[in-house]
Amino acid sequence: MHLDILQTGALQDYLRRRGWLDTEEVVASVEIPGEGNMNYILRVTTSIRSLIVKQSRAYVEKNPTLPAPANRAVIEGSFYQEIQSIPMLASAMPLLMGIDRENNILVLEDVGDAPAYTFLYHSGQLLSEADTLTLTDYLSELHYHFATEKPGPIFTNQAMRLLNHESIFIAPFREDNGVNLDTVQPGLAELTMSCKQDVSLKKIVRQLGELYLSDNNQPQTGASKTLLHGDYYPGSWLQTTHNHLKVIDPEFCFYGPAEFDLGILIAHLMLAQQPSATINRVLTNYVKPTGFNEQLRQQFTSVELLRRLVEYPQLPLSLSIEEKRSLLDESRQILQ
């Protein structure tokens, strides 16, 4: 089955055969719900409800020239299945309605026209206390309930980790990527080049990348080992009606250091200029799993800050060049 917005009849027949639509349920409309990135996603509306149907293919949907693991939707669906026994986690995510492993298709609850929390990057936008606690509790519950040294093989997710490893630890730090960052913000090219030319800094970043890829526990670091969301940033959070926050897109999930998930969260709160009280609330309320290494968390936070500030394309940040300089300097100091 190859999803196609123009093939409504074939889509309706497919959903009926799989039991995801009633035999008399008719598809009234099909649309693309917002701008996708990795996957092909459709909103299917019938006379009684609407569903999200997602298919992963052997390339990045936004750029078909970029290869990507075709089974990532199956891995994402396995994550949804894994967390269903934990009420807090299940309630914080859309309901999984089915997985077609052969065709790499998921069917999910439609939570409506819910914007991603990327609006936090805009000046003056603040994360509410309730949302802060939801995001923190989600990681606490996930990392506590799924800490194990023997994960199921599907959660190794090595191919997606290799893809993410390149995006986080390698590509942003190449000196010549053919892009002049001064076109994004005057002065940014010179500011970021100092990071890209820092050999000792890039060595530490590579070492953290090796830890990210490792399937073994790392006793020398004291890192914990648990199931991770793997991409825990504002683009993976939706603001639904009544301001309920939903976590989505765990396709980069894997068993690894809990410090990574929390590090990414803290980095994006900093990039979004959230108050120190919000960041402290996360750090205070997060329940650390056994073996949690705060220094490693800070290092992952620093790498994420660096890569988001030096990479292209950039997040829609409202930071001034001096604010970016301050974050870069702080991150480099932690990684020395």
N, C-alpha and C positions, 0 to 999 in steps of 0.2 A: 504494500500500500504506500503510495507516494502522495502525501497531502497536497491538495491544490485548491485554492480558494475558488477557482472557476468550475470545479467539478463537484457541485453541491449534491447531485444525485448519488454519485459514487461514494461520497463521504457519508451520506445518510445511510446507505446500504451497509457500509463498513461498520458504522457505529451500532446499527441494529444487529448485525451478525455477531458482534462482540458482546452484545447484551448491555451496552451502555446507553441505548435508547430503547424505549418500549416499542413493540412491533407496530403500533399505530401512531407513534410520535413522529411528527413531521418537522423537518428543519425549515425554519422560517427565514433565517438569514445567516450569513457567514461573513465575518470581518476580521481584519488583523487588529488586535488590541494594542495599539501603540507601537513604538519602534523597537523591534527585536534586535538581538545581537548575535548570539550563538545559534539559536534554533528557529525553526519555522513554527509559528504559533498562530492558532485560529481561535476566535470566539464563535461558538456555534449556539445559536439561539433557536429554541423551539417554542411551541405554544405554551409550554409550562415552565421552562427553565432555560438556563444558559450554562455552557460548559467551556472549559479551556482545553483544547487539544494541541499537544506539543509533540513535534517530531525532531529528533536530532539526526543529522546527516553527516557524511564524511568530510564536511567542510564547515567553515564558519558562515552562517547564513548572511551576515552583513557583508562579508567579503569571501565569495566562493573560491577565490584563488588560494585561500589559507586552509590547509587540511586540519581536521580535528577528529578525535575519536567518535565514531558513529554511534557507539553504545552509551553515550553519556546520559541520555534520557533514562535508560534502564538503570543505571547507577543512581541517578536522582530518584527514580521511583523506589529503588531498594532502600534509600535513606528514609523516604516517607513511610515505608512499611516498618522499618526498624524502630522508628520513634513513636509509633501509634500506641504502644503500651504505656507511655508516659503522658498523662493528661495535659500537663502544662505545655509540652512540646507540640502535641497534636493540635491543641486549640490555637497555638500561635502560627500554624501553617495552614494553607488550603487543604481541604480533604482530598486525598487520593482516591479516585474512582476506578482506576484500572491501569494496567501496564500491558502493552503488546511488545514482548521482548524480541520477537522476530522482526518487527518493523520499526523498533525503537520509537514507540509512541506512548505518551502518557495522556490520560484524561484526568483533569483536575477540576475541583470546585472553582467556579468563577466568582471572584470576590468583588467584581464590578470595576468601574473605571477608577481604579485606585492609583494615585500617583506614587512614584518611588520617592524615598526620602532624600533624593539628591537636591531637593529644594533647600536642604540644610546648608549647602555650600553658598547660598545667596546671603548677602549681608543682612544681619538682623534676625535670621531665622533660628529659633531655639527649639531644642528637643525638650519635650515636656517631661516632668518628673515621672509620670506614669509610663511613658515610652522608654525612658531611661531604665526604669526597673524591669520592664518587660524584656528589653534587650539583654540586660544583665542576668536576669533569672533564666532566660533561654540558654545562655552559655553555661551557667552553673548546672542546670539540670542535664543538659547534653553531656557535659564533661564528667559529671558525677556518675550518671547511669550507664555510660558506655565506655568506661575505663577498663581496658583489658589488654593483655599481651598477645592474645590470639584472635585477631579480628577475622571475620569472614573474608574470603579471597576477593570478593567483589569490591570491598572497601579499600583494597590496596590502591586502586584507581591510578595506577602508575602513569598511564598515557596522558590523562588530564593533568596530573601533577607536572609532567615534563612540559606540557604546554604552558602551565602557569609559572613554572620555574623560569622559563625563558622570559616571560613577561615581567616578572618581579625582580629577578636576581641578575639577569644577563643583558637583555636588550636595552633597558634604560641607561646603562652605564657605558655603552659603546660611544666612543668619541665622535665618530662620523656616521650619522644616520640620515644625512641628506636634508635635515630640517633646520631652519634658522628659528630658534625659539624667540628671537626678538620680534618676530611677526606676531607672536602671542602676547608678549609683554616686553617693552623696551628694557634692556639690561638683563633679561633672563638668560640669554645665551652665555654671556660671560660669567654670570653667577653660577650656572650649573656646570660649566666646563671644569671648574676647579674640582668638582666631585668626580667627573669622568676621567680626570687625569691623575687622581690620587690613587697610586698603586696599592698602598697599604690599606686604604679604605676598601677598595674593590676586592682585595684578598679576604677581608673579614666578611664582606657581603657574600662572596663565593662559598665560604665555609658555612654560613647560615643557610645558603641554598642547598648545600650538601646535606645538612641536617633535615631540611624540608623534604628532600627526596628519599631519605633513608627509611628503610622498613624495619630497622633495628632500634631498640631502646638505646638511649645514649647516657649511660651512667655517669660519664665524665661531666656532662652538663647538668645533671639532675633533672632533665626535662621529663615531664609527665607524658603519658601516652593514652590517647582516648579518641573517640570519634569526633571529628571536626566538621563544621559546616563548610569551611574551606574558602569562602568568599564573603565574609561577614562585614559588608560595608553598605552605605545607604542605598545603592542600587539594588540590593537584595532585600530591602524592606519596603512594604507597601502600606500606605495610609488609607485604610478602608473607611466606609461610611461609619459615622459615630466615632471616628478617630481611633479605631482599633488597628493596632499594628500587626501585620502578617509578615512572616519571614518566608522567603521564596528562594528558588534557584540553588539548591545544594548540590549541583552537578560536579563541583570541585571537592566534594567531601572525601575524606580519607582518615585513616587512623594515624595520628601523629601528635606532636606536642601541643598541649592545650594553650601554651604561651602564644602560639601563632594566631589562633582565633581572637584571643583577647587583645593581642598586639595590633591586629588590623583594626579592630573596633576603636581602640584608643587613638590610633593614628588618624582615623577619619573624623573623630570628634575634634581633634586638634586642627585638622585641615578646614573643618567647618566652623572654626572659631567658637566652639561651645565653651561656656564658662568653666573655670577650674572646679567649681562646685559640682558640676555635672560629671566631669571626669573623675573627681574624687569619689563621687557617689558610686560610680561603676566599680572603681578599684576597691572600695570598702565593702560593697554588697556582693561582689563576685565571690562565690565559694570555691576556693582553690582546691583542686584535686591533690592527692598525695604526690609529693615530689615536684610541685610547681616551683619554677625558677623565675623569680621576679626580674632578675638581670636579663635573662633570655627574653622575657616578654618585652622589656624595654628595647632590646636589640631588634626584635621583629617590628616593633613600632617604628623604630628609627629607619629601618630599611624601607618600610612602606611609605613613610614620609618622604624619604629621598627619592624613591622611584616615581612617586606621583608628582613631585616637583620638577624632575628632570626629564620625564618621558614626554612623548608626543604620540597621539593627541592628549591634551590635558583635561583634567576635570574642570568644570565651570566654577573655579574658585574666585572668591572676591578678595583674596589676599593682595596686599601691596607688595612691591618688590622688596621692601625692607622687612616686611613680615615673613616673606619667603626666605630671605637671607637668615633671619633669626631661627627659623625652623631648621634650615639646612645646617647651620652652625651647631645647634643643640644636638641634632641627630649625629653629626660627625663626631662630636665630643663623646657621645655615649658609645660609639662604635670604635673608638681608639683603644 
